[in-house]
Amino acid sequence: MDFPLKKGAEIELEIESLAFGAKGLARLNGLVVFVERALPGQRLRVLITKKKRDYAEARPLEVLRESPDYVPPRCSHFADCGGCLVQNLRYEVQLAAKQRQVEEVLVHLGGFAQPPVAAVLGSPQQFFYRNKMEFSFARQRWLTREEVDSAQNISERNFALGLHARNCFDKTLDIAACFLLSELSNHILAAVRAFTKGHPLPPYTTRDHTGFWRFLVIREGKRTQEVMVNIVTADAPEGKKAVAELSAALQQQFPAISTIVHNINRSKAQIAFGEEEIVLHGTGYLREQIGACTFHISANSFFQTNTLGAEQLYSVARDFAALTGTETVYDLYCGAGTIAIFISKLAKQVVGFEIVPEAIRDAAVNCGLNQTDNCRFVQGDLKDELARVPLLVQRWGRPDVVIVDPPRAGMHPRVLQKMLELAPQRIVYVSCNPATFARDVRFLCGAEYQLEKVQPVDMFPHTSHCEMVGLLTRK
Ligand SMILES: C[S@@+](CC[C@H](N)C(=O)[O-])C[C@H]1O[C@@H](n2cnc3c(N)ncnc32)[C@H](O)[C@@H]1O
C-alpha cells in the first residue's frame, strides 16, 4: 500500500537512527523521513514539511515516547541555538552514530564494500572543550518562541551578539551563556555586549553591507590559560578609537586577558578575518600546548579548536605515519605547522605547505619555541606549489609519507592528481568532512593506493561534525 504522505500530513513515526546533520531518521513504507530535533528511540507525532520522490522531511509535534538515550540539555539556549544540536542525546550514542555515519559515507560515496572504520575516539571533555569561539554581531536578532508569544523585549530586537540560530544562518541568537569555551568567555561576552549595544557605531549587516561591529573571537589556551580577545570590525572613521576604548574597558575588567587585537575586515565576505590587524594589548598572539609541543597562534591562523581532542587526533596521525627517523614527510595544508612539529622528532625532515602567510610565520616561530630544526615551510596555494613535482623533489626530496589536512572542501583535483606523482608509500589523511574524505580517498584508491584504516575522532561533541584520520598505503 502506498502511504498518502503529503506535505502538511500528520503521522506517527519511530526514529531509527541519527542521520547526518543531526536529524532523526525514520522509515515509512520504504520511504525515508528525516525529522529535525528527533532522537533515536523516540516515538513522535510529526508534521510532513517536505515530500520528495524518495524521501520526506518532517518536524515533531509531540513526543509520544521518549528516547531511552535522552538526557536533559544543559544549555538554556538549546531549543534555538544552531551550535549543539544533540546535546540531549547520551554521548556514547552520539559516538556510535558518528561511526555509522562515517561507514555509510564511505560505502555510498567512497565505493567501499566494508570500510575499515574503528570506533570513534570520544572527546576528553564534553563541555568547555573548545579553545575558540566566534560570536557574530547582528542587527537582526533571532526571537525565541517565548519572546514571540509574549511580545516581550521586542523593542530590543535590533541588536544581537551570539551564535547562529538553528536552521537560520541569517539570524543571530543573543547568547547569555555558552558551555563550549569557558565561564570567563561568558563574562567577556557580556562585557562586550554591554559596551557595543546602543553604541553609536551599529553592528554590521550583510543585507546592505553597512555597520561596524562584525565578530568577537575569544581564544583560550586550555593548557596555558592564556586568553586572546579579537574584535573584528568593518572600517569606519571613528572605528579604531571605539575598539581601543572597548579594549581598555576589557583590560580593566579582566586581568586574565593576555592579549587584545583589532582586525579590520573591509571585504563583504562574512568571515572573522582581517586585512589589517592592530595589537591593542599584550603580544598579539596566544600560546597553547598540544602534547609536549607549545604553539604560537596569531588571530588569523587556523588552530584545532579542541585542544585535548587535537592531542588524540595528532597522536593517531603520528601512529599512522609509522615514522622511524629516516623519512621525509610532506605536511600539506599545515596551518601553523602544528602536525609537522608534533611529529618532527620521529622524521628526518618535514616540509609543510600552507596558503596563509600569518600561519607560515607562526610555523617558523613554533619551530623556535619547540627547538625543532628539521621542518621547512612553503607558503602558497597547494595547487600551484605542487605544479612542478620534479622541482619539489629536487629541492626537498621525494616524500616517504604525505600527511594532508585540507579544509572542509577537501583536496583540489589538481592536488589529488599530484599526490600520485609524489607517490609516497603512506598517505595519512586528516579530514573534518567525511563526504570529501570519501570522494578523495575513492580517487586515490582507484589509482595506486589502498585504504588500510580509518579512525574517527570526535572533536565536536553534541554536533554532527566528525573528524577522522585515514591511512592509505601504496599497493
Ligand atoms: C583544517 S586546517 C589544518 C591545519 C593544520 N594541519 C592543523 O592541524 O592545525 C586546513 C589548512 O589549510 C589551509 N589551506 C586552505 N586552502 C589551502 C590551499 N589551497 N593551499 C594551501 N593551504 C590551504 C588553511 O589555511 C588551513 O590552515
The ligand as an ORCA input file, in Angstrom:
! r2SCAN-3c Opt
* xyz 0 1
  C      41.933     22.052      8.502
  S      43.211     23.241      8.516
  C      44.563     22.248      9.052
  C      45.729     22.963      9.643
  C      46.731     22.133     10.438
  N      47.033     20.867      9.815
  C      46.273     21.941     11.873
  O      46.022     20.811     12.309
  O      46.174     22.957     12.574
  C      43.464     23.492      6.823
  C      44.549     24.475      6.466
  O      44.638     24.508      5.043
  C      44.951     25.827      4.633
  N      44.581     25.926      3.205
  C      43.339     26.084      2.713
  N      43.371     26.099      1.360
  C      44.664     25.925      1.008
  C      45.335     25.857     -0.263
  N      44.659     25.960     -1.408
  N      46.673     25.680     -0.274
  C      47.360     25.581      0.911
  N      46.773     25.647      2.136
  C      45.448     25.825      2.190
  C      44.156     26.676      5.602
  O      44.657     27.983      5.673
  C      44.305     25.901      6.916
  O      45.423     26.357      7.638
*
